[in-house]
Amino acid sequence: MKIKVDYENKLPIEKDLIGDFDLFINGFNDCEKIKYGKELSGQSQTLKGLCALSAKFSKPVISAFDTDNYGVLKKSVGVFEKGKLLGICDASQIIENFDYLPGSSCKLYDLSVGKIGIAVQDDLFSFNLFKSLAVCGAEIIICLTDFSKKEIQSILIRAYSFLLGMPIILTYKGGCFVSDVKGNLNKKTDGEIYQVLPNFEFVLKTTKTRIRK
């Protein structure tokens, strides 16, 4: 699977969706907050525009942004495919930035390119959340953050990838890390495009318990 990552533009733009790749990711790139009230009333059409881009270029689009639900601020990620908004998931955990509130849970999306698990911001520090996405059938997990680059971030996703046997993509300010199923960091193959290979082979392990009567 070829995935293109944009960590410069505030929101996805048409010229960046042109090319030979399967999935487009736009990180937290200092875009203005999306206000649900204005979106619902038609005063702004940001979400509608992202739906249109996913339809025009026949590619799933994943875009991170802050949301404002009538004064309730959240770190959020929207998933768009075939001209539809499939869902918006919020960070389920907030550790330090108390201006934002956590959402209910992470989400798994069954896209045309595969099953994609989405984690947001401080969700990065919850291995159980990543494990839940893996158990529920995720083939790739994408974690979008607006953190500054730190070595601990790459260490975490490499450990998660190795333990769970799946690729993980992590965006941060100005870049991203991509870890393969063995916990190694991948390099870009063309521009900002990464080749990501899910692991479709699994070994089912069971345990037996002896019950004494």
C-alpha positions in Angstrom: 0.0 0.0 0.0 1.4 3.4 -1.0 0.6 6.2 1.4 1.3 9.9 0.9 1.7 12.1 4.0 1.3 15.9 3.9 2.7 17.8 6.9 2.8 21.2 5.4 -0.6 22.3 4.0 -3.3 23.2 6.5 -5.8 21.1 4.7 -5.5 18.7 1.7 -5.3 20.4 -1.6 -6.0 19.1 -5.1 -2.5 19.1 -6.5 -1.2 16.9 -3.7 -3.8 14.2 -4.4 -2.5 13.7 -7.9 -0.1 10.7 -8.2 0.3 7.0 -7.9 -0.6 6.2 -4.3 -3.5 4.6 -2.4 -4.2 6.7 0.7 -3.6 10.4 1.5 -2.9 11.6 5.1 -2.9 15.3 6.1 -1.5 15.9 9.6 -2.2 18.6 12.2 -0.8 21.5 10.2 -2.0 24.6 12.1 -5.3 24.8 10.2 -8.2 26.8 11.7 -10.6 25.0 14.0 -13.6 23.4 12.3 -16.7 24.7 14.0 -19.5 22.2 13.8 -22.2 24.9 14.1 -20.9 26.7 11.0 -20.6 23.4 9.1 -24.1 22.4 9.9 -25.5 25.9 9.0 -23.6 26.0 5.7 -21.5 29.0 6.7 -18.4 26.9 6.2 -17.9 23.9 3.9 -14.6 22.5 4.9 -15.9 18.9 5.5 -17.9 19.0 2.3 -14.8 20.1 0.4 -12.8 17.2 1.8 -15.6 14.8 0.8 -15.4 16.2 -2.7 -11.7 15.6 -2.9 -12.0 12.0 -1.9 -14.5 11.5 -4.7 -12.7 13.4 -7.4 -9.4 11.5 -6.9 -10.9 8.2 -5.9 -8.7 8.0 -2.8 -9.4 7.8 0.9 -8.4 11.0 2.6 -7.5 11.2 6.3 -7.2 14.7 7.7 -6.4 16.0 11.2 -7.8 19.2 12.6 -9.1 20.8 15.8 -12.9 20.8 16.2 -15.1 23.2 18.1 -18.5 21.8 19.1 -20.2 24.9 20.5 -17.2 25.7 22.7 -16.0 22.1 23.4 -12.6 21.8 21.8 -11.2 18.4 20.7 -8.2 17.1 18.7 -9.9 15.2 15.9 -9.3 13.3 12.7 -11.8 13.0 9.8 -11.9 10.0 7.4 -13.3 10.6 3.9 -13.9 8.2 1.0 -16.0 8.1 -2.2 -17.4 11.6 -1.4 -18.6 10.7 2.1 -17.5 11.6 5.6 -17.1 8.1 7.2 -16.5 9.5 10.6 -14.6 11.9 12.9 -12.7 10.4 15.8 -11.4 12.4 18.7 -8.4 11.9 21.0 -9.7 9.5 23.7 -7.1 10.8 26.2 -5.8 14.2 27.1 -2.8 14.3 29.3 -1.6 17.9 29.5 -3.5 20.3 27.2 -6.6 21.0 29.3 -8.1 23.4 26.8 -9.2 20.2 25.0 -11.5 17.5 26.1 -11.2 13.8 25.3 -13.6 11.9 23.0 -15.3 8.6 23.7 -13.1 6.1 21.8 -10.8 5.4 18.9 -12.2 4.0 15.7 -11.5 1.4 13.0 -12.4 2.1 9.4 -12.9 -0.5 6.7 -11.7 1.4 3.6 -11.2 0.2 0.1 -7.4 -0.1 0.8 -7.8 -2.1 4.0 -8.9 -1.7 7.6 -7.3 1.4 9.1 -7.2 2.1 12.8 -7.0 5.8 13.9 -5.4 7.1 17.1 -5.2 10.8 17.9 -2.7 12.9 19.9 -2.2 11.6 23.5 -3.6 8.2 22.4 0.0 7.6 21.4 0.8 6.8 25.1 -1.8 4.1 25.4 -0.6 0.7 24.3 -3.9 -0.9 25.2 -5.7 1.4 22.7 -3.4 0.3 19.9 -3.8 -3.3 21.0 -7.6 -2.9 20.9 -7.4 -1.7 17.3 -5.2 -4.7 16.4 -7.5 -7.2 18.1 -10.4 -5.7 16.2 -8.8 -6.4 12.9 -6.8 -3.2 12.0 -4.2 -3.8 9.2 -2.5 -0.5 9.7 -2.7 2.1 12.6 -2.3 5.8 11.9 -1.7 8.1 14.9 -1.9 11.8 14.1 -0.4 14.3 16.5 0.8 17.9 16.6 3.7 17.1 18.9 7.2 18.3 18.2 9.5 15.6 17.1 11.1 13.5 19.9 12.9 10.2 19.9 10.4 8.7 22.3 7.7 8.8 19.7 9.7 6.6 17.3 10.6 4.2 20.1 6.9 3.8 21.1 5.6 3.1 17.6 8.5 0.7 16.8 7.7 -1.2 20.0 4.0 -1.2 19.3 4.6 -2.4 15.7 6.9 -5.2 16.9 4.5 -6.4 19.6 1.3 -6.2 17.6 2.8 -7.2 14.2 1.4 -4.3 12.2 2.7 -1.1 10.6 2.1 2.1 12.4 2.3 5.7 11.0 2.8 8.6 13.4 2.6 12.2 12.2 4.2 15.1 14.2 5.0 18.7 13.4 6.9 18.8 10.2 7.2 15.1 9.6 6.2 11.5 10.3 7.6 8.1 11.4 6.6 4.9 9.7 7.3 1.6 11.5 7.0 -1.8 9.8 5.8 -5.0 11.3 9.3 -5.8 12.6 9.7 -2.5 14.3 12.0 -0.9 11.8 11.5 2.6 10.5 10.7 2.9 6.8 12.1 5.6 4.5 10.2 7.5 1.9 10.2 5.9 -1.6 9.1 8.9 -3.7 8.6 12.4 -2.4 6.4 12.0 0.7 5.1 8.6 -0.3 5.8 5.5 1.9 5.4 1.9 1.0 3.5 0.2 3.8 3.1 -3.6 3.9 0.5 -5.0 6.3 1.1 -8.4 7.8 -1.7 -10.8 6.7 -0.2 -13.9 8.3 -1.1 -14.6 11.9 -0.6 -17.5 14.3 -3.5 -18.3 16.6 -2.2 -19.1 20.1 -4.5 -20.8 22.6 -4.2 -21.9 26.2 -5.6 -24.9 28.1 -6.7 -24.8 31.7 -6.9 -28.0 33.7 -10.0 -28.0 36.0 -9.8 -30.3 39.0 -13.0 -31.8 40.2 
